[in-house]
Amino acid sequence: MVTEYGKLLRKIRIDHDEILKDMAGKLEITSAYLSSIENGNRPIPINMTRTIVAEYDLDDLMEGKLFAAEDSIRKNVEINLNTANQSQKTVVLSLARQFEQLTDEQLEKIRQILEE
């Protein structure tokens, strides 16, 4: 089932007059994987949306739409803690444990801190 993210991704690709192979090369994934993402059959790699925004110099409106579309389908987030120091690990794990109990106000404060 095609997702909103897939539709936006395809629009960006077509607007830039690119075939799957062109965009896939820029994103360092295979054409088949990109096609699967466009069709809603494969997960979106971490940081792919940021790469697309930078690579295609998207305006704020399209960037917002793309991130919102990603957020609507992302079910899990994988965080590699192999290189994290103890303080980073503590914060990430604390957030994960308490995530569902945070109020909208607390989440907004966290978001603001992270965007500074």
C-alpha positions in Angstrom: 0.0 0.0 0.0 1.5 3.3 -1.1 2.0 5.7 1.8 2.0 9.5 1.9 5.8 9.3 2.4 6.1 7.2 -0.8 3.9 9.6 -2.8 6.1 12.5 -1.6 9.3 10.7 -2.4 8.1 9.8 -5.9 7.0 13.5 -6.4 10.4 14.8 -5.4 12.1 12.3 -7.7 9.8 13.1 -10.7 10.1 16.9 -10.1 13.8 16.5 -10.3 13.5 14.5 -13.5 15.1 11.4 -12.0 14.6 7.7 -12.4 14.8 5.4 -9.4 18.4 4.6 -10.1 19.4 8.3 -9.9 17.7 9.0 -6.6 18.8 5.7 -5.1 22.4 6.5 -6.0 22.2 9.8 -4.2 20.7 8.1 -1.1 23.2 5.2 -1.2 20.5 2.5 -1.4 19.5 0.2 -4.2 16.8 1.0 -6.8 14.8 -1.9 -5.6 14.9 -0.7 -1.9 13.9 2.8 -3.0 11.0 1.4 -5.0 9.9 -0.7 -2.0 9.9 2.5 0.2 7.9 4.4 -2.4 5.4 1.6 -2.5 5.2 1.3 1.3 6.7 -2.2 1.5 10.0 -1.4 3.3 10.9 0.8 6.3 12.5 4.2 5.9 16.2 4.1 6.8 17.3 6.3 9.7 18.3 9.8 8.6 17.0 9.2 5.0 14.6 12.1 5.2 17.3 14.4 6.4 19.5 13.3 3.5 16.7 13.9 1.0 16.0 17.4 2.4 19.7 18.3 2.1 20.3 16.6 -1.3 17.3 18.1 -2.9 17.4 21.5 -1.1 13.7 21.1 -0.2 11.8 24.2 1.0 10.3 24.3 4.5 6.9 23.3 3.4 8.0 20.1 1.6 10.5 19.3 4.4 7.6 19.6 6.9 5.4 17.4 4.8 8.1 14.7 4.4 8.9 14.6 8.1 5.2 14.5 9.0 4.7 11.6 6.5 7.6 9.7 8.0 6.4 10.3 11.5 2.9 8.9 10.6 4.3 5.5 9.5 7.4 5.0 11.7 6.5 2.5 14.4 10.0 1.8 15.9 13.2 3.8 16.2 16.5 2.0 16.4 19.3 3.8 18.3 22.8 2.5 18.1 24.4 2.8 21.5 27.7 1.1 20.6 29.6 4.4 20.6 27.5 6.3 23.2 29.0 7.3 26.5 27.4 6.4 29.8 25.6 9.7 30.1 24.1 9.4 26.6 22.9 5.8 27.3 21.3 6.9 30.6 19.4 9.7 28.9 18.2 7.6 26.0 17.1 4.7 28.2 15.4 7.0 30.7 13.4 8.6 27.9 12.4 5.3 26.4 11.2 4.0 29.8 9.2 7.1 30.6 8.1 8.1 27.1 4.4 7.1 27.4 4.0 9.0 30.7 5.4 12.4 29.5 2.8 15.2 29.1 2.5 17.2 26.0 4.2 20.1 27.8 7.2 18.0 28.8 7.5 16.6 25.2 7.4 20.2 23.8 10.2 21.2 26.2 12.3 18.2 25.1 11.6 19.0 21.5 12.7 22.6 21.9 15.9 21.6 23.7 16.7 19.2 20.9 16.1 21.8 18.1 18.4 24.4 19.7 
